Amino acid sequence: MSKQEGARDCCEPTVSEALTPDAAAGLARSFKVLGDPVRLRILSLIAARKGGEVCVCDITDAFDLTGPTISYHLRQLREAGLVDCERRGTWVYYWIIPARLGLLSQFLNPADAAAAST
């Protein structure tokens, strides 16, 4: 028995099909955005907030970075579809987009995706 035959017998695939080129590009963009420590911290700060929303003023206060730098990182997170925002008066409030994070999670742990589809 070859090594490949043995692998097929013991390990069933946990995803139903490979990513399309467009899906791969979209996921890669999101993972690339999360590869920056500042953006990862911003996302965790938003996700950890009770109520699910964070004012940009609270995000800026949590870092030793300028406002324009924080705005740049937030724009990157928005363009990747990981967060959304709404202006309320002079402040902007941010929240995570759970569905997008769910897609990333399913890709990292395909066993969860397979269980959810059954």
Backbone bond lengths (Angstrom), bond angles and torsions (degrees), N, CA, C in turn:
res aa  C-N    CA-C-N  psi(-1)  N-CA   C-N-CA  omega(-1)  CA-C   N-CA-C  phi
1 M - - - 1.445 - - 1.532 108.08 -
2 S 1.343 116.48 134.11 1.463 120.72 -179.96 1.527 109.81 -79.44
3 K 1.321 114.74 164.93 1.456 120.86 178.84 1.538 110.73 -61.48
4 Q 1.338 117.57 -39.87 1.454 121.15 179.66 1.521 111.61 -65.50
5 E 1.334 118.10 -40.91 1.461 120.51 179.19 1.515 110.76 -63.12
6 G 1.327 117.25 -41.66 1.457 120.98 178.81 1.516 111.80 -64.30
7 A 1.332 116.60 -38.29 1.461 120.43 179.03 1.526 110.43 -65.75
8 R 1.326 117.77 -39.03 1.460 120.59 179.55 1.519 111.04 -66.55
9 D 1.310 117.88 -35.46 1.455 120.98 -178.16 1.526 112.62 -69.26
10 C 1.326 117.43 -36.74 1.463 119.09 -173.36 1.516 114.22 -98.05
11 C 1.287 118.04 -20.86 1.464 119.90 -172.40 1.521 111.18 -126.80
12 E 1.302 117.19 100.43 1.459 121.17 177.24 1.524 108.82 -77.88
13 P 1.321 117.89 143.65 1.461 118.97 178.00 1.523 110.44 -65.01
14 T 1.338 115.99 145.99 1.458 119.94 -178.52 1.517 112.39 -99.97
15 V 1.330 118.45 -5.61 1.457 121.09 173.93 1.516 108.30 -117.26
16 S 1.315 116.26 153.24 1.461 119.45 -174.54 1.518 113.04 -83.51
17 E 1.335 118.27 -27.01 1.457 120.14 -179.92 1.520 109.92 -157.59
18 A 1.316 114.91 160.18 1.460 120.57 178.96 1.529 109.80 -72.97
19 L 1.314 115.87 159.23 1.456 121.31 178.32 1.523 111.27 -66.20
20 T 1.305 115.37 144.37 1.460 119.99 171.54 1.534 107.23 -75.78
21 P 1.327 117.88 162.53 1.469 119.01 177.56 1.533 112.88 -57.50
22 D 1.325 117.63 -40.77 1.471 120.43 179.60 1.523 111.86 -66.19
23 A 1.325 116.57 -42.51 1.469 120.49 179.19 1.522 110.57 -64.93
24 A 1.322 116.59 -40.39 1.466 120.40 178.52 1.526 110.83 -63.84
25 A 1.320 116.58 -41.53 1.468 120.04 179.41 1.526 111.06 -63.96
26 G 1.330 116.89 -41.02 1.458 120.84 178.86 1.521 112.60 -65.12
27 L 1.317 116.44 -45.27 1.462 119.82 178.22 1.519 111.43 -65.88
28 A 1.324 116.67 -40.27 1.457 120.34 179.58 1.523 110.78 -61.55
29 R 1.309 116.85 -39.79 1.472 120.94 178.07 1.522 110.29 -61.34
30 S 1.324 116.74 -45.04 1.468 120.02 179.81 1.523 111.50 -64.37
31 F 1.325 116.79 -44.06 1.465 119.49 178.95 1.522 111.20 -65.04
32 K 1.325 116.84 -37.30 1.465 120.34 178.52 1.526 110.24 -63.75
33 V 1.325 116.52 -42.90 1.459 120.39 178.43 1.529 110.09 -60.90
34 L 1.320 117.16 -41.24 1.468 120.68 -179.43 1.523 112.90 -75.60
35 G 1.323 117.30 -8.24 1.462 121.01 178.02 1.520 113.72 -73.39
36 D 1.308 117.51 -7.75 1.463 121.62 178.38 1.526 108.91 -93.84
37 P 1.331 118.32 128.46 1.467 120.28 -176.59 1.530 114.19 -61.57
38 V 1.317 117.84 -34.73 1.470 119.78 179.10 1.519 109.99 -66.48
39 R 1.330 117.07 -45.81 1.468 119.65 -179.95 1.520 111.31 -65.77
40 L 1.316 116.91 -37.44 1.464 120.04 177.25 1.529 110.37 -63.39
41 R 1.337 116.98 -40.99 1.469 120.53 177.68 1.527 111.10 -66.41
42 I 1.331 116.77 -40.96 1.469 119.54 178.24 1.527 110.02 -61.00
43 L 1.323 116.23 -46.10 1.461 119.58 179.70 1.525 111.23 -61.09
44 S 1.317 117.16 -41.88 1.472 119.63 179.94 1.526 111.09 -68.02
45 L 1.329 117.03 -34.72 1.461 120.40 177.39 1.526 110.36 -64.12
46 I 1.321 116.93 -42.71 1.467 120.88 178.87 1.530 110.40 -67.25
47 A 1.318 116.84 -45.67 1.462 121.22 -177.42 1.528 112.25 -64.83
48 A 1.334 117.02 -31.72 1.456 120.80 -176.71 1.528 113.12 -82.72
49 R 1.306 117.42 -11.84 1.466 120.89 -175.37 1.522 111.15 -73.10
50 K 1.301 115.94 127.16 1.456 120.91 175.43 1.523 108.01 -63.69
51 G 1.298 117.06 132.33 1.450 121.77 -175.59 1.513 112.73 95.68
52 G 1.335 116.41 -16.09 1.453 121.15 172.97 1.510 116.95 78.51
53 E 1.324 119.20 1.67 1.457 121.54 179.06 1.517 110.45 -126.38
54 V 1.325 114.79 145.94 1.462 120.32 178.57 1.520 108.63 -133.96
55 C 1.318 115.69 133.11 1.460 121.36 174.90 1.526 108.83 -73.51
56 V 1.308 115.91 143.01 1.462 119.94 178.99 1.529 110.99 -57.73
57 C 1.316 117.02 -29.28 1.470 119.50 178.99 1.527 111.03 -63.88
58 D 1.331 117.55 -36.51 1.464 121.29 178.02 1.524 111.20 -71.17
59 I 1.317 116.18 -35.26 1.467 119.73 178.20 1.518 109.33 -66.85
60 T 1.327 116.74 -47.01 1.460 121.24 -179.26 1.523 110.95 -60.70
61 D 1.333 117.22 -41.68 1.465 121.28 -179.46 1.524 112.83 -64.63
62 A 1.326 117.55 -23.60 1.470 121.27 -177.07 1.523 112.95 -80.72
63 F 1.335 118.01 -5.49 1.463 121.67 -175.78 1.523 111.15 -128.32
64 D 1.305 115.42 155.01 1.460 122.22 172.40 1.520 109.39 -95.03
65 L 1.339 115.67 52.04 1.451 122.33 -179.07 1.518 108.85 -128.33
66 T 1.315 116.89 159.97 1.464 120.66 178.45 1.524 110.45 -74.09
67 G 1.316 116.09 160.04 1.461 121.51 176.88 1.518 112.86 -56.94
68 P 1.347 118.27 -45.58 1.459 118.70 178.77 1.537 113.42 -61.56
69 T 1.315 117.17 -33.84 1.472 120.08 178.34 1.522 110.15 -67.86
70 I 1.325 117.04 -43.29 1.466 120.64 176.86 1.521 109.56 -62.33
71 S 1.331 117.75 -42.47 1.467 121.18 178.31 1.521 111.52 -59.89
72 Y 1.315 116.59 -40.05 1.467 121.03 177.88 1.527 110.36 -60.07
73 H 1.332 116.97 -47.85 1.465 120.93 -178.97 1.524 111.33 -65.34
74 L 1.324 117.41 -39.55 1.461 120.32 177.30 1.522 111.29 -64.96
75 R 1.329 117.00 -38.02 1.465 119.85 176.81 1.523 110.86 -63.16
76 Q 1.322 117.12 -40.29 1.464 120.69 177.58 1.533 110.57 -61.34
77 L 1.322 117.04 -42.78 1.469 121.01 178.35 1.531 110.99 -65.00
78 R 1.337 116.83 -39.78 1.472 120.25 178.08 1.522 110.88 -65.74
79 E 1.317 117.37 -46.40 1.466 120.76 -177.90 1.524 112.00 -64.04
80 A 1.325 117.07 -27.69 1.465 121.06 176.70 1.528 111.44 -82.39
81 G 1.324 117.15 -3.65 1.459 120.80 178.38 1.515 114.54 77.83
82 L 1.328 116.82 18.87 1.458 120.24 -176.98 1.522 112.82 -90.86
83 V 1.327 117.16 -27.83 1.463 121.97 177.22 1.521 108.57 -135.29
84 D 1.324 114.38 162.98 1.461 120.61 172.00 1.522 106.52 -135.19
85 C 1.317 115.53 170.31 1.460 118.79 -176.04 1.516 110.93 -149.07
86 E 1.338 113.33 167.38 1.455 121.06 177.37 1.520 108.32 -149.24
87 R 1.329 116.14 133.18 1.462 120.61 176.69 1.520 108.32 -82.46
88 R 1.329 115.37 131.98 1.465 122.36 175.71 1.520 107.06 -130.37
89 G 1.309 115.89 100.10 1.462 119.92 -175.54 1.515 109.60 69.16
90 T 1.328 115.86 -124.16 1.471 119.21 -179.21 1.521 112.69 -91.78
91 W 1.330 118.07 -7.54 1.460 121.16 -175.95 1.524 111.20 -109.25
92 V 1.325 114.36 155.74 1.461 121.55 176.13 1.528 107.22 -115.93
93 Y 1.334 116.06 133.80 1.459 122.17 179.66 1.524 109.30 -109.82
94 Y 1.325 115.53 138.34 1.468 122.53 -176.65 1.515 110.59 -117.70
95 W 1.329 116.22 148.28 1.455 123.29 174.59 1.523 108.31 -145.18
96 I 1.324 115.81 157.32 1.463 119.74 178.58 1.527 109.63 -80.55
97 I 1.322 114.88 160.35 1.458 121.50 174.88 1.532 106.57 -107.77
98 P 1.335 116.82 98.71 1.464 120.55 -173.90 1.527 114.59 -56.60
99 A 1.319 117.77 -36.29 1.468 119.77 -178.12 1.523 111.46 -62.72
100 R 1.320 116.53 -39.59 1.472 120.00 -179.81 1.530 110.47 -68.40
101 L 1.316 116.37 -43.28 1.465 119.22 176.80 1.518 110.66 -64.34
102 G 1.331 116.86 -33.38 1.463 121.01 176.64 1.513 112.26 -62.28
103 L 1.341 116.82 -39.46 1.469 119.99 177.34 1.523 111.33 -62.96
104 L 1.331 116.05 -42.24 1.464 119.41 178.47 1.525 110.49 -64.17
105 S 1.313 115.26 -41.46 1.465 120.33 179.56 1.523 111.30 -63.50
106 Q 1.329 116.83 -42.89 1.462 120.33 179.38 1.522 111.34 -63.06
107 F 1.315 116.38 -36.92 1.460 118.87 179.54 1.526 110.51 -67.82
108 L 1.328 117.18 -39.01 1.462 121.11 -179.57 1.521 112.38 -73.44
109 N 1.330 116.66 -28.49 1.460 120.51 -179.93 1.521 108.72 -131.54
110 P 1.344 117.04 75.98 1.465 119.83 -175.51 1.519 113.89 -60.58
111 A 1.315 119.21 -20.41 1.463 120.75 178.07 1.532 109.97 -62.53
112 D 1.328 117.55 -36.11 1.467 121.29 176.96 1.517 110.09 -64.68
113 A 1.337 116.75 -41.90 1.470 120.56 -179.67 1.519 110.46 -64.52
114 A 1.326 117.00 -40.72 1.469 120.50 179.94 1.521 110.15 -65.92
115 A 1.329 117.84 -39.61 1.462 121.78 179.74 1.527 110.79 -66.98
116 A 1.341 115.97 -37.59 1.469 120.08 -178.83 1.521 111.90 -69.28
117 S 1.319 117.57 -28.20 1.463 120.12 -177.04 1.525 112.73 -85.61
118 T 1.324 118.29 -7.35 1.476 119.97 179.69 1.502 110.98 -93.87
